[in-house]
Amino acid sequence: MSVRSPRKIAATPSPQNAVTFLNQLKTQAKALQTQQTQVQTGLEENTNLAEQACRFTLQYVQDLARQLNVIEPNAPRFTLDGKTPWPAMKFVDFRVDSRKKMLRDREVCSYIAMGWRVVPQVGKPVGGQVMVNFPPDLQRVESRLASGMVEHERKEVRHPEKNTLQAIRFNYITETRGNVTVTPDHDKGQLAFRVLNANGFDIINTTWPADKIKVDVLDELAKLIVGEASRFA
């Protein structure tokens, strides 16, 4: 008669071990919750700073536009090709606009913009002409025409006999536009400024922390627009 060997029973985790592992999971979950709370708190703080800076900036540029519409400041030198100067110009017709957007179920500032026209100091806009025959010059002129929304016509100049392309001629009207666009980054608590055609045909980009947007900083922006020495950018 054979004798059966005792059947081995697999060991099961003790209740003490299960609780210990669960405690580890609880600790991990708590750490993640703390981290998420800190991130959320940081985002909210930065959002509040950005919104406060946007409200202050909007009030400032609205007041600035009213003053500049009376002053009509003289503009710097404008030229499309760097050789052919426009007549003496001035900045007029300043206008301010702003838009909102939704961010994390909250209405916040999307952007603030102040735009103006650039026109001759005396008389009405007149016609002008430039000719370019090198790719870098062509790219520069076309970029300035596009960014400044300058009314113009583009015509190819060809050799009368060979019909080969000799140059590109642009006929334009001496009127353009400038603007300042302020775009907040709520997550980072920053305001990005893009200044177009305040110093001739050019684009200036700079970013400021929201908590630094005070009167002294925006005064530097105003100086830049009216052609005074500025530390804004």
Phi and psi in degrees as GROMACS dihedral restraints (atoms count N, CA, C in turn):
[ dihedral_restraints ]
;  ai    aj    ak    al  type     phi  dphi    fc
    3     4     5     6     1   -81.8    20    10
    4     5     6     7     1   150.2    20    10
    6     7     8     9     1  -108.7    20    10
    7     8     9    10     1   124.8    20    10
    9    10    11    12     1   -71.7    20    10
   10    11    12    13     1   140.2    20    10
   12    13    14    15     1   -78.1    20    10
   13    14    15    16     1   146.0    20    10
   15    16    17    18     1   -60.9    20    10
   16    17    18    19     1   135.4    20    10
   18    19    20    21     1   -76.8    20    10
   19    20    21    22     1   132.9    20    10
   21    22    23    24     1   -80.5    20    10
   22    23    24    25     1   135.2    20    10
   24    25    26    27     1  -104.2    20    10
   25    26    27    28     1   126.4    20    10
   27    28    29    30     1   -62.9    20    10
   28    29    30    31     1   140.4    20    10
   30    31    32    33     1   -73.1    20    10
   31    32    33    34     1   138.5    20    10
   33    34    35    36     1  -107.2    20    10
   34    35    36    37     1   146.8    20    10
   36    37    38    39     1   -58.9    20    10
   37    38    39    40     1   139.2    20    10
   39    40    41    42     1   -73.8    20    10
   40    41    42    43     1   150.2    20    10
   42    43    44    45     1   -53.2    20    10
   43    44    45    46     1   -32.2    20    10
   45    46    47    48     1   -65.1    20    10
   46    47    48    49     1   -42.7    20    10
   48    49    50    51     1   -65.0    20    10
   49    50    51    52     1   -41.4    20    10
   51    52    53    54     1   -61.2    20    10
   52    53    54    55     1   -43.7    20    10
   54    55    56    57     1   -64.6    20    10
   55    56    57    58     1   -38.9    20    10
   57    58    59    60     1   -61.7    20    10
   58    59    60    61     1   -44.2    20    10
   60    61    62    63     1   -66.5    20    10
   61    62    63    64     1   -39.9    20    10
   63    64    65    66     1   -62.4    20    10
   64    65    66    67     1   -38.5    20    10
   66    67    68    69     1   -63.1    20    10
   67    68    69    70     1   -36.7    20    10
   69    70    71    72     1   -62.2    20    10
   70    71    72    73     1   -42.6    20    10
   72    73    74    75     1   -64.0    20    10
   73    74    75    76     1   -39.9    20    10
   75    76    77    78     1   -62.3    20    10
   76    77    78    79     1   -42.1    20    10
   78    79    80    81     1   -63.6    20    10
   79    80    81    82     1   -42.1    20    10
   81    82    83    84     1   -64.1    20    10
   82    83    84    85     1   -43.3    20    10
   84    85    86    87     1   -63.9    20    10
   85    86    87    88     1   -41.3    20    10
   87    88    89    90     1   -63.8    20    10
   88    89    90    91     1   -39.8    20    10
   90    91    92    93     1   -64.3    20    10
   91    92    93    94     1   -41.4    20    10
   93    94    95    96     1   -65.3    20    10
   94    95    96    97     1   -40.9    20    10
   96    97    98    99     1   -63.0    20    10
   97    98    99   100     1   -40.5    20    10
   99   100   101   102     1   -63.4    20    10
  100   101   102   103     1   -43.0    20    10
  102   103   104   105     1   -63.2    20    10
  103   104   105   106     1   -44.3    20    10
  105   106   107   108     1   -63.7    20    10
  106   107   108   109     1   -39.0    20    10
  108   109   110   111     1   -64.1    20    10
  109   110   111   112     1   -41.2    20    10
  111   112   113   114     1   -64.3    20    10
  112   113   114   115     1   -42.0    20    10
  114   115   116   117     1   -63.2    20    10
  115   116   117   118     1   -45.7    20    10
  117   118   119   120     1   -63.1    20    10
  118   119   120   121     1   -40.7    20    10
  120   121   122   123     1   -63.6    20    10
  121   122   123   124     1   -42.0    20    10
  123   124   125   126     1   -62.6    20    10
  124   125   126   127     1   -41.4    20    10
  126   127   128   129     1   -63.3    20    10
  127   128   129   130     1   -42.0    20    10
  129   130   131   132     1   -66.1    20    10
  130   131   132   133     1   -40.9    20    10
  132   133   134   135     1   -63.5    20    10
  133   134   135   136     1   -45.3    20    10
  135   136   137   138     1   -65.0    20    10
  136   137   138   139     1   -38.7    20    10
  138   139   140   141     1   -62.6    20    10
  139   140   141   142     1   -44.0    20    10
  141   142   143   144     1   -62.9    20    10
  142   143   144   145     1   -41.1    20    10
  144   145   146   147     1   -63.6    20    10
  145   146   147   148     1   -43.2    20    10
  147   148   149   150     1   -64.2    20    10
  148   149   150   151     1   -41.4    20    10
  150   151   152   153     1   -66.0    20    10
  151   152   153   154     1   -40.6    20    10
  153   154   155   156     1   -62.8    20    10
  154   155   156   157     1   -42.7    20    10
  156   157   158   159     1   -65.3    20    10
  157   158   159   160     1   -37.3    20    10
  159   160   161   162     1   -66.0    20    10
  160   161   162   163     1   -43.0    20    10
  162   163   164   165     1   -61.8    20    10
  163   164   165   166     1   -42.5    20    10
  165   166   167   168     1   -66.0    20    10
  166   167   168   169     1   -43.1    20    10
  168   169   170   171     1   -63.8    20    10
  169   170   171   172     1   -42.0    20    10
  171   172   173   174     1   -61.6    20    10
  172   173   174   175     1   -45.0    20    10
  174   175   176   177     1   -62.5    20    10
  175   176   177   178     1   -40.0    20    10
  177   178   179   180     1   -64.9    20    10
  178   179   180   181     1   -50.3    20    10
  180   181   182   183     1   -71.2    20    10
  181   182   183   184     1   -27.6    20    10
  183   184   185   186     1   -64.2    20    10
  184   185   186   187     1   -44.2    20    10
  186   187   188   189     1   -67.3    20    10
  187   188   189   190     1   -41.3    20    10
  189   190   191   192     1   -60.3    20    10
  190   191   192   193     1   -43.6    20    10
  192   193   194   195     1   -61.2    20    10
  193   194   195   196     1   -39.8    20    10
  195   196   197   198     1   -61.8    20    10
  196   197   198   199     1   -41.8    20    10
  198   199   200   201     1   -70.1    20    10
  199   200   201   202     1   -41.9    20    10
  201   202   203   204     1   -71.0    20    10
  202   203   204   205     1   -25.9    20    10
  204   205   206   207     1   -66.5    20    10
  205   206   207   208     1   -25.4    20    10
  207   208   209   210     1   -83.6    20    10
  208   209   210   211     1   -43.6    20    10
  210   211   212   213     1   -72.9    20    10
  211   212   213   214     1   -38.5    20    10
  213   214   215   216     1    49.2    20    10
  214   215   216   217     1    69.9    20    10
  216   217   218   219     1   -62.8    20    10
  217   218   219   220     1   146.4    20    10
  219   220   221   222     1   -65.9    20    10
  220   221   222   223     1   142.8    20    10
  222   223   224   225     1   -91.5    20    10
  223   224   225   226     1   158.7    20    10
  225   226   227   228     1   -72.8    20    10
  226   227   228   229     1  -177.3    20    10
  228   229   230   231     1   -68.7    20    10
  229   230   231   232     1   131.0    20    10
  231   232   233   234     1  -114.6    20    10
  232   233   234   235     1   134.8    20    10
  234   235   236   237     1  -156.5    20    10
  235   236   237   238     1   138.2    20    10
  237   238   239   240     1   -79.5    20    10
  238   239   240   241     1   -38.1    20    10
  240   241   242   243     1  -109.2    20    10
  241   242   243   244     1     2.2    20    10
  243   244   245   246     1    81.6    20    10
  244   245   246   247     1    -1.0    20    10
  246   247   248   249     1  -123.3    20    10
  247   248   249   250     1   -38.3    20    10
  249   250   251   252     1   -99.9    20    10
  250   251   252   253     1   103.5    20    10
  252   253   254   255     1   -76.3    20    10
  253   254   255   256     1   147.1    20    10
  255   256   257   258     1   -80.0    20    10
  256   257   258   259     1   164.8    20    10
  258   259   260   261     1   -64.9    20    10
  259   260   261   262     1   168.9    20    10
  261   262   263   264     1   -58.1    20    10
  262   263   264   265     1   129.3    20    10
  264   265   266   267     1  -116.2    20    10
  265   266   267   268     1   167.5    20    10
  267   268   269   270     1  -144.5    20    10
  268   269   270   271     1   161.7    20    10
  270   271   272   273     1   -99.1    20    10
  271   272   273   274     1   128.9    20    10
  273   274   275   276     1  -140.0    20    10
  274   275   276   277     1   170.2    20    10
  276   277   278   279     1    57.2    20    10
  277   278   279   280     1    56.1    20    10
  279   280   281   282     1   -74.9    20    10
  280   281   282   283     1   133.1    20    10
  282   283   284   285     1  -139.0    20    10
  283   284   285   286     1   147.5    20    10
  285   286   287   288     1  -120.5    20    10
  286   287   288   289     1   140.3    20    10
  288   289   290   291     1  -140.0    20    10
  289   290   291   292     1   153.2    20    10
  291   292   293   294     1  -149.2    20    10
  292   293   294   295     1   154.0    20    10
  294   295   296   297     1  -135.1    20    10
  295   296   297   298     1   154.9    20    10
  297   298   299   300     1  -111.4    20    10
  298   299   300   301     1   163.5    20    10
  300   301   302   303     1  -150.3    20    10
  301   302   303   304     1   168.3    20    10
  303   304   305   306     1   -98.0    20    10
  304   305   306   307     1   133.7    20    10
  306   307   308   309     1  -139.8    20    10
  307   308   309   310     1   117.3    20    10
  309   310   311   312     1    50.4    20    10
  310   311   312   313     1    50.6    20    10
  312   313   314   315     1    62.6    20    10
  313   314   315   316     1    27.6    20    10
  315   316   317   318     1  -136.8    20    10
  316   317   318   319     1   138.5    20    10
  318   319   320   321     1   -82.1    20    10
  319   320   321   322     1   124.0    20    10
  321   322   323   324     1  -133.1    20    10
  322   323   324   325     1   172.1    20    10
  324   325   326   327     1   -72.9    20    10
  325   326   327   328     1   131.6    20    10
  327   328   329   330     1   -89.7    20    10
  328   329   330   331     1   -47.4    20    10
  330   331   332   333     1  -165.5    20    10
  331   332   333   334     1   162.5    20    10
  333   334   335   336     1  -127.0    20    10
  334   335   336   337     1   137.0    20    10
  336   337   338   339     1  -137.6    20    10
  337   338   339   340     1   138.9    20    10
  339   340   341   342     1  -125.2    20    10
  340   341   342   343     1   120.7    20    10
  342   343   344   345     1  -118.5    20    10
  343   344   345   346     1   161.0    20    10
  345   346   347   348     1  -153.4    20    10
  346   347   348   349     1   162.0    20    10
  348   349   350   351     1   -96.8    20    10
  349   350   351   352     1   148.9    20    10
  351   352   353   354     1  -115.8    20    10
  352   353   354   355     1   112.8    20    10
  354   355   356   357     1  -133.0    20    10
  355   356   357   358     1   163.6    20    10
  357   358   359   360     1   -60.9    20    10
  358   359   360   361     1   146.6    20    10
  360   361   362   363     1   -66.7    20    10
  361   362   363   364     1   -31.6    20    10
  363   364   365   366     1  -126.0    20    10
  364   365   366   367     1   130.4    20    10
  366   367   368   369     1    76.4    20    10
  367   368   369   370     1  -169.5    20    10
  369   370   371   372     1   -95.0    20    10
  370   371   372   373     1   165.6    20    10
  372   373   374   375     1   -56.4    20    10
  373   374   375   376     1   141.6    20    10
  375   376   377   378     1  -120.7    20    10
  376   377   378   379     1   170.6    20    10
  378   379   380   381     1   -83.3    20    10
  379   380   381   382     1   150.7    20    10
  381   382   383   384     1  -144.1    20    10
  382   383   384   385     1   173.1    20    10
  384   385   386   387     1  -151.2    20    10
  385   386   387   388     1   137.7    20    10
  387   388   389   390     1  -135.6    20    10
  388   389   390   391     1   151.0    20    10
  390   391   392   393     1  -125.6    20    10
  391   392   393   394     1   135.9    20    10
  393   394   395   396     1  -131.3    20    10
  394   395   396   397     1   145.5    20    10
  396   397   398   399     1  -137.5    20    10
  397   398   399   400     1    13.8    20    10
  399   400   401   402     1  -126.4    20    10
  400   401   402   403     1   139.5    20    10
  402   403   404   405     1   -52.7    20    10
  403   404   405   406     1   -44.8    20    10
  405   406   407   408     1   -61.0    20    10
  406   407   408   409     1   -40.9    20    10
  408   409   410   411     1   -65.9    20    10
  409   410   411   412     1   -39.8    20    10
  411   412   413   414     1   -63.2    20    10
  412   413   414   415     1   -45.1    20    10
  414   415   416   417     1   -62.3    20    10
  415   416   417   418     1   -41.3    20    10
  417   418   419   420     1   -63.9    20    10
  418   419   420   421     1   -46.8    20    10
  420   421   422   423     1   -65.2    20    10
  421   422   423   424     1   -44.9    20    10
  423   424   425   426     1   -64.2    20    10
  424   425   426   427     1   -37.3    20    10
  426   427   428   429     1   -64.8    20    10
  427   428   429   430     1   -42.0    20    10
  429   430   431   432     1   -69.2    20    10
  430   431   432   433     1   -38.4    20    10
  432   433   434   435     1   -62.4    20    10
  433   434   435   436     1   -41.2    20    10
  435   436   437   438     1   -72.6    20    10
  436   437   438   439     1   -48.6    20    10
  438   439   440   441     1   -66.5    20    10
  439   440   441   442     1   -34.0    20    10
  441   442   443   444     1   -89.4    20    10
  442   443   444   445     1     1.5    20    10
  444   445   446   447     1    51.3    20    10
  445   446   447   448     1    47.4    20    10
  447   448   449   450     1   -83.1    20    10
  448   449   450   451     1   127.4    20    10
  450   451   452   453     1   -67.2    20    10
  451   452   453   454     1   126.3    20    10
  453   454   455   456     1  -158.3    20    10
  454   455   456   457     1   167.1    20    10
  456   457   458   459     1  -127.5    20    10
  457   458   459   460     1   141.5    20    10
  459   460   461   462     1  -112.8    20    10
  460   461   462   463     1   129.1    20    10
  462   463   464   465     1  -138.5    20    10
  463   464   465   466     1   136.7    20    10
  465   466   467   468     1   -82.1    20    10
  466   467   468   469     1   136.7    20    10
  468   469   470   471     1  -106.4    20    10
  469   470   471   472     1   117.5    20    10
  471   472   473   474     1  -116.4    20    10
  472   473   474   475     1   156.1    20    10
  474   475   476   477     1   -64.3    20    10
  475   476   477   478     1   132.2    20    10
  477   478   479   480     1   -62.1    20    10
  478   479   480   481     1   -26.3    20    10
  480   481   482   483     1  -105.4    20    10
  481   482   483   484     1   -46.7    20    10
  483   484   485   486     1   -85.0    20    10
  484   485   486   487     1   -16.3    20    10
  486   487   488   489     1    62.2    20    10
  487   488   489   490     1    21.0    20    10
  489   490   491   492     1   -83.1    20    10
  490   491   492   493     1   148.2    20    10
  492   493   494   495     1   -71.1    20    10
  493   494   495   496     1   123.4    20    10
  495   496   497   498     1  -103.7    20    10
  496   497   498   499     1   -35.9    20    10
  498   499   500   501     1  -166.6    20    10
  499   500   501   502     1   170.4    20    10
  501   502   503   504     1  -115.0    20    10
  502   503   504   505     1   127.5    20    10
  504   505   506   507     1  -107.2    20    10
  505   506   507   508     1   132.8    20    10
  507   508   509   510     1  -114.6    20    10
  508   509   510   511     1   121.3    20    10
  510   511   512   513     1  -101.0    20    10
  511   512   513   514     1   127.7    20    10
  513   514   515   516     1  -137.8    20    10
  514   515   516   517     1   167.8    20    10
  516   517   518   519     1  -109.6    20    10
  517   518   519   520     1   133.8    20    10
  519   520   521   522     1   -77.1    20    10
  520   521   522   523     1    70.4    20    10
  522   523   524   525     1  -150.9    20    10
  523   524   525   526     1   136.0    20    10
  525   526   527   528     1  -145.3    20    10
  526   527   528   529     1  -170.6    20    10
  528   529   530   531     1  -134.7    20    10
  529   530   531   532     1   155.7    20    10
  531   532   533   534     1  -133.6    20    10
  532   533   534   535     1   162.2    20    10
  534   535   536   537     1  -164.8    20    10
  535   536   537   538     1   161.9    20    10
  537   538   539   540     1  -121.1    20    10
  538   539   540   541     1   126.7    20    10
  540   541   542   543     1  -118.9    20    10
  541   542   543   544     1   127.2    20    10
  543   544   545   546     1  -112.7    20    10
  544   545   546   547     1   120.7    20    10
  546   547   548   549     1  -122.3    20    10
  547   548   549   550     1   115.3    20    10
  549   550   551   552     1   -80.0    20    10
  550   551   552   553     1   145.4    20    10
  552   553   554   555     1  -110.0    20    10
  553   554   555   556     1    97.5    20    10
  555   556   557   558     1   -67.1    20    10
  556   557   558   559     1   -34.2    20    10
  558   559   560   561     1   -65.9    20    10
  559   560   561   562     1   -38.3    20    10
  561   562   563   564     1   -93.8    20    10
  562   563   564   565     1   -12.3    20    10
  564   565   566   567     1    69.7    20    10
  565   566   567   568     1    46.6    20    10
  567   568   569   570     1  -132.7    20    10
  568   569   570   571     1   158.8    20    10
  570   571   572   573     1  -123.5    20    10
  571   572   573   574     1   125.9    20    10
  573   574   575   576     1   -98.5    20    10
  574   575   576   577     1   130.0    20    10
  576   577   578   579     1  -111.3    20    10
  577   578   579   580     1   131.0    20    10
  579   580   581   582     1  -122.0    20    10
  580   581   582   583     1   116.1    20    10
  582   583   584   585     1  -110.9    20    10
  583   584   585   586     1   118.2    20    10
  585   586   587   588     1  -108.9    20    10
  586   587   588   589     1   125.9    20    10
  588   589   590   591     1    59.6    20    10
  589   590   591   592     1    34.5    20    10
  591   592   593   594     1   -87.6    20    10
  592   593   594   595     1   -19.0    20    10
  594   595   596   597     1  -127.4    20    10
  595   596   597   598     1    52.1    20    10
  597   598   599   600     1    83.3    20    10
  598   599   600   601     1  -163.9    20    10
  600   601   602   603     1   -75.9    20    10
  601   602   603   604     1    95.7    20    10
  603   604   605   606     1  -158.3    20    10
  604   605   606   607     1   167.8    20    10
  606   607   608   609     1  -129.9    20    10
  607   608   609   610     1   128.5    20    10
  609   610   611   612     1  -115.9    20    10
  610   611   612   613     1   127.5    20    10
  612   613   614   615     1  -120.7    20    10
  613   614   615   616     1   131.7    20    10
  615   616   617   618     1  -153.3    20    10
  616   617   618   619     1   156.5    20    10
  618   619   620   621     1  -127.4    20    10
  619   620   621   622     1   136.9    20    10
  621   622   623   624     1  -123.6    20    10
  622   623   624   625     1   140.8    20    10
  624   625   626   627     1   -60.8    20    10
  625   626   627   628     1   142.0    20    10
  627   628   629   630     1   -60.4    20    10
  628   629   630   631     1   -36.4    20    10
  630   631   632   633     1   -75.0    20    10
  631   632   633   634     1    -3.6    20    10
  633   634   635   636     1   -97.7    20    10
  634   635   636   637     1    -5.3    20    10
  636   637   638   639     1   -77.4    20    10
  637   638   639   640     1    94.2    20    10
  639   640   641   642     1  -126.7    20    10
  640   641   642   643     1  -178.0    20    10
  642   643   644   645     1   -58.6    20    10
  643   644   645   646     1   -41.5    20    10
  645   646   647   648     1   -63.7    20    10
  646   647   648   649     1   -37.3    20    10
  648   649   650   651     1   -68.3    20    10
  649   650   651   652     1   -46.6    20    10
  651   652   653   654     1   -71.0    20    10
  652   653   654   655     1   -25.7    20    10
  654   655   656   657     1   -62.3    20    10
  655   656   657   658     1   -36.9    20    10
  657   658   659   660     1   -66.3    20    10
  658   659   660   661     1   -35.5    20    10
  660   661   662   663     1   -63.3    20    10
  661   662   663   664     1   -43.9    20    10
  663   664   665   666     1   -61.5    20    10
  664   665   666   667     1   -40.1    20    10
  666   667   668   669     1   -61.6    20    10
  667   668   669   670     1   -40.8    20    10
  669   670   671   672     1   -59.7    20    10
  670   671   672   673     1   -41.6    20    10
  672   673   674   675     1   -69.1    20    10
  673   674   675   676     1   -37.0    20    10
  675   676   677   678     1   -90.5    20    10
  676   677   678   679     1     4.0    20    10
  678   679   680   681     1    87.6    20    10
  679   680   681   682     1    16.3    20    10
  681   682   683   684     1   -93.4    20    10
  682   683   684   685     1   163.4    20    10
  684   685   686   687     1   -57.5    20    10
  685   686   687   688     1   130.9    20    10
  687   688   689   690     1  -138.6    20    10
  688   689   690   691     1   145.7    20    10
  690   691   692   693     1  -109.0    20    10
  691   692   693   694     1    18.9    20    10
  693   694   695   696     1   -65.2    20    10
  694   695   696   697     1   -45.3    20    10
